[in-house]
Each structure stands twice: as structure tokens, then as C-alpha cells.
Amino acid sequence: MSVTPYLLSLFALVAPLAAPPLAAPPAAATSAAATSAAQDGHWPSFRGPGGSGVCDDAALPVSWDADPESETPSGVLWRAEVPGLGHSSPIVWGDRVYVCTAVPEGGVAELMLGKGGQPTAANDERPHQWLILCFHKGTGEELWRRVVHEGVPRATRHEKATQANSTLACDGERLVACLGSEGLHCFDLEGERLWRKDLGVVDISKYGIGWGYASSPALHGDRVVIACDDPKRPFVAAFQLSDGEEVWRVDRAGICERSWGTPFVHASEGRTQVVVNGWPVVASYDLEDGAELWRIEGGGDNPIPTPFAADGHIVVASAHGPMSPIYMVRPGAEGNITPSKREPSNAGVLWSTTRGGSYMSTPVVYRGIVFLGSSSMASAFDARTGKRLFKERLGPNTAVIASPVAGDGKVYLTSEEGTVHVLEASRDFKVLGTCPLGEPCFATPAISEGALFFRTTGSLVAVGARLASKGD
């Protein structure tokens, strides 16, 4: 069986609407925390505050040229070199930007660019160093780097993936890295190690090779939640953030054969749940003890997008195989809430569609619209009704793998070859700008104080007119 192009990058994501907004449930702790973090300029984890991919705290750029070979570069605040390979996205806390990377012995690692749908593993038999790098947000100066782990990788990766796909997570005091087979690690914000946990070999495999670990850690209070859906022993687990002590673990054998998405922690309606994308089951668990709350059966058979909350509901998407669903789930759902083509909504699901979900990237919901980037296409749905608004091609040789982010009336879709398509956040397809980064890009950008931070295959690049506070 062949594999479709871009199978395993795994990273791996305006006028007001005339229609009324979704009726939101009572104010949720998750949303309040996300709003506070965004207002403070933090982008603390994969897709930022609350995993929403949205930051509306300042004006954002519509055009720039960050190609180092350009004769007329513009809009670049700074560019810093990042060694090794990593599809790990940048995160921001205060005046600092953090990224994770994996550097093989000799410094050069192979990475397939462009179309590559064959199940081929990269040659990673050399020793590696996994690093956390810390940069000053205003200047790009490297402040420190720490070795997280050293050794020969214990699991293989697809040649379009890396050994550092997972994004860091921060709560303002601690910095957490989950490297799959290379363990779960916690540092303070000066790079001093607090604790580590060996997770064993986590080999997210298919077609006879490991594709690479990609799920990022999720933080909530004194909990860090991880998903490790190795087909041989899939599990979701919660640990104490303070000391790394395991709180609970759910064996997902028979529930999940594989997944790469990040677990999503959502507090609302008197409970806090952990939603994990998966195939053949999407499931939600109680954060306190891991008890299953609800499930959806079926979906895309390579679940990569991360669940998130928007407009009072939980959004889950996936693709590959016969289904490419989007589910808009009610936070108070209970039991088996699997919709059908005949009944796409029910007591637990506001609406769903089996055709429209994204494969690699996680959608973003902004101003009542669900925006998606998948392969070379941009599409949108009404977040209240599920009605498709548009589906348009971005351009030739354009593959969107990074997840879209949004703010200031704009949606940013980053393509693998290193072009950022800036869309107007409206019900009609309108491209405001196409902006080069100068290098291929698989990682989802971060937004903070009017700047966007892109992690390319060789650099960390900040673009914008200027940082609102220059990170000082």
C-alpha cells in the first residue's frame, strides 16, 4: 500500500460575520487563561494560548521579504541560526523565545523536501544531542542552550520528519520537553534541569517503520499530560508538573492504533477534560483520574491535528483514508457521540462533516470561521453551521504542513517551501499577501506583541513592523 505525499511531517497549526456567533457555555477556565496569556504576550505551547492559534493583541504584518538572498529584504526584525533539525515550533514567554532541536554527530541530517510519499526511514544511526535554545525576543540574541538528552535515537523517523518534532510547553516557571523515546524533561526558565522521566521506546510506526514522535506536552495547573500512541503500547498519561510523579495512565490498546496530535486540556462546565485525537477512536478523559468521558469512532486513519476549543465548543479534525472529518463537539458531551452521514449532529456534536478536515495541520477558528490549510488548498467553514464557505488552491507546488495562525483580521498559512500566504479573515477567499521566508518551513509560527516568529529548517526568524515592547 502506498502512502500519500507529505504523510509524516507530523507537525507536526476582515469583516464581522452577518451570522450570529455560537452560543457559548459558561465562562471556561481554559478560555480565561488563554486570554490572559495572549494579553501578556505569551505564546506558551503548540498553537499558543489555549491551543487556539489566535492572538489579537496587536497589529500584525501583511507583507515582508525574509529571504536572505533577496535584493530588497523587508519586515525582518531579526534572524538567528538554529542548528540541527526540528519541526518543533517556537514558543514565547515574556522576553524569551524557546525552541527544541536535534543535532546529529557531524551536524548535518537528511530531510526530504517536496513530494515524498514512500515509507522510507531516515538514517539516524549516529549519536544525537537534543537541545533547548533560548533567544531574546527583541533582538534574536541566543541567551543559553542546554543539552536535554544525548545518544543514538531509539526509534526511527520518516525522512520528512525530524527527531525533534514536539513543541515545548511553558507555564512561566517550568519548561517541559517531551521527546518520546528520549523521555519527558522539565527545566526552569534559566535552563536548569528539574526532573526527567524515561518513557521507554515510543515508536509511532506504520508500514514497517517508525514515523517519528510528534505529540507535544499539555500543561494545566500541576499536571503535564502526554500522548504516546505507539501501536504496540499506546497510552495517555498525566504527571505532576512539580516533580514528575505519574498521576495516572490510560492504556489505549484497542482504542488507538496511532496518533500524532497533542492532547488538549479543556476546563468548562464543572469539569476538566483531556481530549486526544486518534484512530479509530477520538476520546476525552477526566484530568483527575483518566476516566473516559466521551468518544467518537472512525475518522481519518492518520490523526495528526490537535483538538482545541473555539466559540464554546471543542474542534477535532483529521484526514487520510476515506474520511476527512471535522467535529464541533459540545464540552459537556458524554458517552459514544459518534455522528453519522445521516445524522451529522447529536446531543454531543453541534455539527460534523466527513469531507473537509485537514491532514497535517490543525485548523484555526477565527471570527466565527473555521480556516484550514491542507496540501495546496485553503478552505473555510462557518463555525456555527458547518457550511463550507470556500475551497481554493493557494498556488502550484504549495504544501501547507504548518498549522494556520490568526490575528488582527488575518490568517497565516505557511507552506513547506517557505512562503506564507496571508488571507483576509473573511467568508470569501482573499489573499492579502505572499511572503517569502527564504527557507523551507514545517513548524507552526508563534505570535507575540505584533511579531510572528517562524522556525525554518535552519533559522528562527522574527517578522513585523516592530515588537510592541521590543521584548525588554
C-alpha positions as CSV (number, residue, x, y, z in Angstrom):
1,M,0.0,0.0,0.0
2,S,1.4,3.4,-1.0
3,V,1.4,6.5,1.2
4,T,0.1,9.9,0.1
5,P,2.6,12.7,-0.2
6,Y,3.6,14.5,2.9
7,L,2.4,11.7,5.1
8,L,4.7,12.1,8.0
9,S,5.9,15.6,8.5
10,L,3.7,15.5,11.6
11,F,3.8,19.0,12.7
12,A,3.7,18.1,13.3
13,L,-1.1,24.9,13.0
14,V,-11.9,41.3,7.9
15,A,-15.4,41.9,8.2
16,P,-17.6,40.7,11.0
17,L,-19.9,37.8,10.2
18,A,-23.5,38.5,9.4
19,A,-24.5,35.3,11.2
20,P,-24.8,35.4,15.0
21,P,-21.9,33.9,17.0
22,L,-22.1,30.5,18.6
23,A,-23.9,30.4,21.9
24,A,-21.0,29.9,24.4
25,P,-21.3,27.8,27.6
26,P,-20.5,29.5,30.9
27,A,-17.1,31.1,31.0
28,A,-14.4,28.5,30.9
29,A,-11.1,28.5,32.9
30,T,-9.3,27.4,29.7
31,S,-10.5,30.4,27.8
32,A,-9.7,32.9,30.6
33,A,-6.2,31.6,31.0
34,A,-5.7,31.7,27.2
35,T,-6.9,35.3,27.1
36,S,-4.7,36.4,29.9
37,A,-1.6,34.7,28.3
38,A,-2.3,36.4,25.0
39,Q,-2.6,39.8,26.6
40,D,0.7,39.3,28.4
41,G,2.4,38.5,25.1
42,H,2.9,34.8,25.9
43,W,2.7,32.0,23.3
44,P,3.4,29.2,25.8
45,S,2.9,26.0,23.8
46,F,2.0,24.5,20.5
47,R,-0.5,26.9,18.8
48,G,-0.2,29.4,21.7
49,P,-2.7,30.3,24.5
50,G,-5.3,27.5,24.9
51,G,-4.0,25.9,21.7
52,S,-6.2,28.2,19.7
53,G,-3.7,29.5,17.2
54,V,-5.1,33.0,17.7
55,C,-3.5,36.2,19.1
56,D,-5.3,39.6,18.7
57,D,-3.2,41.8,20.9
58,A,-1.5,44.0,18.3
59,A,-1.3,44.9,14.6
60,L,0.3,42.1,12.5
61,P,2.2,42.4,9.2
62,V,0.6,41.7,5.8
63,S,3.8,41.7,3.8
64,W,7.6,41.0,4.3
65,D,10.5,39.5,2.5
66,A,12.7,37.4,4.8
67,D,14.7,35.7,2.0
68,P,18.4,36.3,2.9
69,E,19.2,36.2,-0.9
70,S,16.7,38.9,-1.6
71,E,17.9,42.2,-3.1
72,T,15.1,44.0,-1.2
73,P,14.5,42.4,2.2
74,S,11.8,44.0,4.3
75,G,9.9,43.5,7.5
76,V,12.5,41.3,9.2
77,L,13.2,42.1,12.8
78,W,16.0,39.5,13.2
79,R,17.2,36.1,12.1
80,A,19.1,33.6,14.3
81,E,20.7,30.4,13.2
82,V,19.3,27.2,14.7
83,P,21.5,24.1,14.5
84,G,20.3,20.6,13.6
85,L,16.8,19.6,12.6
86,G,13.4,20.1,14.3
87,H,9.9,20.7,13.3
88,S,9.3,21.8,16.9
89,S,7.5,25.2,16.8
90,P,8.8,28.2,18.7
91,I,7.2,29.2,22.0
92,V,7.3,32.6,23.7
93,W,7.3,33.5,27.4
94,G,8.0,37.1,28.4
95,D,11.0,38.4,26.6
96,R,12.3,35.0,25.5
97,V,11.7,32.6,22.6
98,Y,12.4,28.9,23.1
99,V,12.9,26.1,20.5
100,C,13.9,22.5,20.6
101,T,16.2,20.8,18.1
102,A,18.1,17.6,17.4
103,V,21.7,17.8,16.2
104,P,23.3,14.6,14.9
105,E,27.0,13.9,15.2
106,G,28.6,15.8,12.3
107,G,25.9,18.4,12.4
108,V,24.1,17.6,9.1
109,A,20.9,15.5,9.0
110,E,19.0,14.5,5.9
111,L,15.5,15.9,5.4
112,M,13.3,15.1,2.3
113,L,11.7,18.2,0.8
114,G,8.9,18.3,-1.7
115,K,6.8,15.3,-2.6
116,G,7.8,12.1,-0.9
117,G,5.1,9.6,-0.2
118,Q,7.2,6.4,0.2
119,P,7.6,4.8,3.6
120,T,11.3,5.5,3.9
121,A,13.1,5.9,7.2
122,A,16.0,8.4,7.6
123,N,19.4,7.1,8.5
124,D,19.7,8.3,12.1
125,E,22.2,5.7,13.5
126,R,24.6,8.4,14.7
127,P,24.6,9.9,18.2
128,H,22.4,13.0,18.6
129,Q,22.2,15.8,21.0
130,W,18.7,17.2,21.8
131,L,18.9,20.8,22.7
132,I,16.7,23.6,24.0
133,L,17.7,27.0,22.7
134,C,16.7,30.3,24.4
135,F,16.7,33.6,22.4
136,H,15.9,37.2,23.4
137,K,12.6,38.1,21.8
138,G,13.5,41.6,20.9
139,T,17.0,41.0,19.4
140,G,17.4,37.4,18.5
141,E,20.5,37.0,20.7
142,E,21.0,33.5,21.9
143,L,20.9,33.6,25.7
144,W,21.5,30.0,26.5
145,R,21.4,26.4,25.2
146,R,21.0,23.2,27.2
147,V,21.5,19.5,26.3
148,V,18.3,17.7,27.1
149,H,19.4,14.2,26.0
150,E,22.3,12.6,24.2
151,G,22.5,9.2,22.4
152,V,21.6,7.3,19.3
153,P,17.8,7.7,18.7
154,R,15.8,4.7,20.0
155,A,13.2,5.0,17.3
156,T,13.4,5.8,13.6
157,R,11.8,8.7,11.8
158,H,10.3,9.3,8.3
159,E,12.8,11.1,6.1
160,K,10.4,14.1,6.1
161,A,10.2,14.2,9.9
162,T,12.8,15.0,12.5
163,Q,13.9,13.7,15.9
164,A,12.6,16.9,17.4
165,N,9.0,17.3,16.1
166,S,7.4,18.0,19.5
167,T,7.0,21.6,20.7
168,L,8.0,22.8,24.2
169,A,5.4,23.9,26.8
170,C,5.8,26.6,29.5
171,D,3.8,27.8,32.5
172,G,6.0,30.8,33.4
173,E,8.1,28.8,35.9
174,R,8.8,25.5,34.1
175,L,9.8,24.4,30.6
176,V,8.7,20.9,29.5
177,A,10.0,18.9,26.6
178,C,8.6,15.5,25.5
179,L,10.9,13.7,23.2
180,G,9.1,10.4,23.0
181,S,11.7,7.6,23.2
182,E,14.2,10.2,24.6
183,G,12.0,10.9,27.6
184,L,10.0,13.7,29.3
185,H,12.1,16.5,30.7
186,C,11.4,19.6,32.8
187,F,13.7,22.6,33.3
188,D,13.3,26.0,34.8
189,L,13.4,29.1,32.6
190,E,17.2,29.5,33.1
191,G,17.8,26.0,31.7
192,E,18.4,24.2,35.0
193,R,17.1,20.7,35.0
194,L,14.3,19.9,37.5
195,W,13.4,16.3,36.6
196,R,13.2,13.7,33.8
197,K,11.2,10.6,33.1
198,D,12.1,7.7,30.9
199,L,9.0,6.7,28.8
200,G,10.6,3.7,27.2
201,V,10.7,3.3,23.4
202,V,7.8,5.2,21.8
203,D,7.7,4.0,18.2
204,I,4.8,5.6,16.3
205,S,5.1,3.3,13.4
206,K,3.2,2.4,10.2
207,Y,4.2,0.4,7.1
208,G,7.1,-1.2,8.9
209,I,9.0,2.0,10.0
210,G,8.7,4.5,12.8
211,W,7.4,7.8,11.5
212,G,8.6,9.8,14.4
213,Y,7.2,11.1,17.7
214,A,5.3,14.5,17.3
215,S,2.8,15.0,20.2
216,S,3.7,18.0,22.4
217,P,3.1,18.1,26.2
218,A,0.0,19.9,27.5
219,L,0.2,21.8,30.9
220,H,-2.7,22.6,33.2
221,G,-2.1,23.5,36.9
222,D,0.2,20.9,38.4
223,R,-0.3,18.5,35.6
224,V,1.5,17.7,32.4
225,V,-0.3,15.4,30.0
226,I,1.3,13.4,27.2
227,A,0.0,11.1,24.5
228,C,2.3,8.2,23.4
229,D,0.3,6.2,20.8
230,D,2.9,3.6,19.9
231,P,0.8,0.9,18.1
232,K,2.4,-1.7,20.4
233,R,1.5,0.0,23.6
234,P,-0.5,3.2,23.2
235,F,-1.2,5.3,26.3
236,V,-2.1,8.7,27.6
237,A,-0.6,9.7,30.9
238,A,-0.7,12.6,33.4
239,F,2.3,13.6,35.6
240,Q,2.8,16.1,38.4
241,L,4.4,19.1,36.9
242,S,6.2,19.9,40.2
243,D,8.2,16.7,40.4
244,G,7.3,14.4,37.5
245,E,5.4,11.8,39.6
246,E,3.0,9.8,37.5
247,V,-0.7,10.5,38.5
248,W,-2.5,8.2,36.1
249,R,-2.0,6.3,32.8
250,V,-4.7,5.0,30.4
251,D,-3.9,2.0,28.2
252,R,-5.3,2.8,24.8
253,A,-4.8,-0.7,23.3
254,G,-7.9,-1.4,21.2
255,I,-8.8,2.2,21.2
256,C,-6.0,3.8,19.3
257,E,-3.6,2.3,16.7
258,R,-1.7,5.6,16.2
259,S,-1.9,9.3,16.6
260,W,0.5,12.3,16.5
261,G,-1.7,15.1,17.8
262,T,-1.1,17.0,21.1
263,P,-3.6,16.3,23.9
264,F,-5.9,19.2,24.7
265,V,-6.8,20.1,28.2
266,H,-10.2,22.0,28.5
267,A,-11.9,23.3,31.6
268,S,-15.6,24.1,31.4
269,E,-19.0,23.1,32.8
270,G,-17.6,22.0,36.1
271,R,-15.0,19.5,34.7
272,T,-11.6,19.5,33.2
273,Q,-11.1,17.0,30.3
274,V,-8.2,15.8,28.2
275,V,-9.2,15.4,24.5
276,V,-6.9,13.2,22.4
277,N,-7.2,12.7,18.6
278,G,-6.8,9.2,17.5
279,W,-7.8,6.4,15.1
280,P,-10.1,4.5,15.3
281,V,-11.3,6.5,18.3
282,V,-11.1,10.1,19.4
283,A,-11.5,10.1,23.2
284,S,-11.9,12.5,26.1
285,Y,-10.6,11.7,29.6
286,D,-11.2,13.3,33.0
287,L,-8.0,15.1,34.1
288,E,-8.4,14.0,37.7
289,D,-8.3,10.2,37.1
290,G,-8.2,9.4,33.4
291,A,-11.8,8.1,33.3
292,E,-13.2,8.2,29.8
293,L,-15.9,10.9,29.3
294,W,-16.8,10.6,25.6
295,R,-15.6,9.1,22.4
296,I,-16.1,9.4,18.6
297,E,-15.4,6.4,16.4
298,G,-13.9,6.5,12.9
299,G,-12.2,9.5,11.3
300,G,-9.1,9.9,9.3
301,D,-6.6,7.0,9.8
302,N,-3.5,9.2,10.3
303,P,-4.8,11.6,13.0
304,I,-2.3,14.5,13.3
305,P,-4.3,17.7,14.0
306,T,-4.6,18.7,17.7
307,P,-8.0,19.3,19.3
308,F,-8.8,22.8,20.6
309,A,-11.6,25.0,21.8
310,A,-13.3,27.8,19.9
311,D,-16.6,29.6,20.2
312,G,-17.6,27.4,23.2
313,H,-17.0,24.1,21.5
314,I,-14.2,21.6,21.0
315,V,-12.9,21.2,17.5
316,V,-11.4,17.9,16.3
317,A,-10.3,17.3,12.7
318,S,-8.3,14.7,10.8
319,A,-7.8,13.2,7.3
320,H,-6.3,10.4,5.2
321,G,-8.3,7.4,4.1
322,P,-12.0,7.5,3.2
323,M,-12.9,10.1,5.9
324,S,-11.6,13.7,6.4
325,P,-13.9,14.8,9.3
326,I,-14.4,17.9,11.3
327,Y,-16.3,17.6,14.6
328,M,-17.7,20.5,16.6
329,V,-18.1,18.9,20.0
330,R,-20.2,20.2,22.9
331,P,-17.9,20.4,26.0
332,G,-20.5,18.6,28.2
333,A,-20.7,15.5,25.9
334,E,-21.0,12.1,27.5
335,G,-20.6,8.5,26.1
336,N,-20.4,7.5,22.5
337,I,-21.2,10.6,20.5
338,T,-20.2,9.3,17.0
339,P,-22.2,11.1,14.4
340,S,-23.2,9.6,11.0
341,K,-23.7,10.9,7.5
342,R,-27.4,10.7,8.0
343,E,-27.3,12.3,11.5
344,P,-24.2,14.6,11.5
345,S,-25.3,16.2,14.7
346,N,-26.5,14.8,18.1
347,A,-26.6,15.6,21.8
348,G,-22.8,15.7,21.9
349,V,-21.9,17.1,18.4
350,L,-23.1,20.5,17.2
351,W,-22.2,19.7,13.6
352,S,-19.8,17.5,11.7
353,T,-18.7,16.8,8.1
354,T,-16.9,13.8,6.7
355,R,-15.3,15.7,3.9
356,G,-13.2,18.8,4.7
357,G,-10.8,18.0,7.5
358,S,-7.1,18.8,7.3
359,Y,-4.3,16.2,7.2
360,M,-1.1,17.6,8.6
361,S,-2.2,21.0,10.0
362,T,-4.6,21.9,12.8
363,P,-7.4,24.2,11.7
364,V,-7.9,27.7,13.3
365,V,-11.3,29.2,14.2
366,Y,-11.3,33.0,14.0
367,R,-14.1,35.4,13.9
368,G,-16.7,32.6,13.6
369,I,-14.9,30.9,10.7
370,V,-13.0,27.6,10.6
371,F,-9.9,28.1,8.4
372,L,-7.9,25.1,7.2
373,G,-4.8,24.5,5.1
374,S,-4.3,21.1,3.6
375,S,-1.9,20.2,0.8
376,S,-2.0,23.2,-1.6
377,M,-5.6,24.2,-0.6
378,A,-7.1,26.8,1.7
379,S,-10.7,26.2,2.8
380,A,-13.2,27.6,5.3
381,F,-16.4,26.6,7.0
382,D,-19.0,28.6,9.0
383,A,-18.2,27.7,12.6
384,R,-21.9,27.9,13.7
385,T,-23.5,25.8,10.9
386,G,-20.6,23.8,9.3
387,K,-21.5,25.3,5.8
388,R,-18.5,25.3,3.5
389,L,-17.6,28.9,2.6
390,F,-14.7,28.3,0.1
391,K,-12.1,25.9,-1.0
392,E,-9.3,27.4,-3.2
393,R,-5.9,26.5,-4.4
394,L,-3.1,28.6,-3.0
395,G,-0.7,28.0,-5.8
396,P,1.5,25.4,-7.6
397,N,4.0,23.4,-5.6
398,T,2.5,24.7,-2.4
399,A,2.1,22.3,0.5
400,V,0.7,23.5,3.8
401,I,2.1,21.5,6.7
402,A,2.4,24.0,9.5
403,S,-0.8,24.9,11.2
404,P,-2.5,28.2,10.4
405,V,-2.5,31.0,13.0
406,A,-4.6,34.2,13.1
407,G,-4.9,37.7,14.5
408,D,-5.5,41.3,13.5
409,G,-8.1,40.2,10.9
410,K,-5.6,38.0,9.1
411,V,-4.9,34.2,8.7
412,Y,-1.4,33.0,8.1
413,L,-0.9,29.8,6.1
414,T,2.8,28.7,5.9
415,S,3.9,26.3,3.1
416,E,6.7,23.8,3.2
417,E,8.8,25.6,0.6
418,G,8.8,28.7,2.8
419,T,6.0,31.0,1.5
420,V,3.5,32.5,3.9
421,H,0.1,33.2,2.4
422,V,-1.7,36.0,4.3
423,L,-5.5,35.6,4.0
424,E,-8.2,38.1,4.9
425,A,-10.2,36.6,7.8
426,S,-13.5,36.7,5.9
427,R,-16.1,34.4,4.4
428,D,-14.6,35.0,0.9
429,F,-11.2,33.8,-0.2
430,K,-8.9,36.8,-0.4
431,V,-5.1,36.7,-0.4
432,L,-3.6,39.8,1.1
433,G,0.0,38.9,0.6
434,T,2.5,36.1,-0.2
435,C,5.6,36.5,1.9
436,P,8.9,34.5,1.5
437,L,10.9,33.2,4.5
438,G,13.9,32.1,2.4
439,E,14.0,28.6,3.7
440,P,11.6,25.6,3.9
441,C,9.2,25.7,6.9
442,F,7.4,22.8,8.6
443,A,6.8,24.4,12.0
444,T,3.8,26.4,13.2
445,P,4.7,30.1,13.9
446,A,4.3,31.9,17.2
447,I,2.7,35.4,17.6
448,S,3.6,37.9,20.3
449,E,3.3,41.7,20.5
450,G,2.8,42.3,16.8
451,A,5.5,40.0,15.6
452,L,5.5,36.5,14.1
453,F,8.2,34.0,14.9
454,F,8.9,31.4,12.2
455,R,11.2,28.4,12.7
456,T,12.5,27.3,9.3
457,T,14.8,24.4,8.6
458,G,17.8,26.4,9.6
459,S,16.7,29.6,11.3
460,L,14.4,31.4,13.7
461,V,13.0,34.4,12.0
462,A,11.0,37.3,13.6
463,V,8.9,39.5,11.2
464,G,6.8,42.5,11.8
465,A,6.9,46.3,11.9
466,R,8.4,46.2,15.4
467,L,7.8,44.4,18.7
468,A,5.3,46.4,20.8
469,S,7.8,46.5,23.7
470,K,10.9,45.2,21.9
471,G,10.8,42.3,24.5
472,D,12.6,44.5,27.1
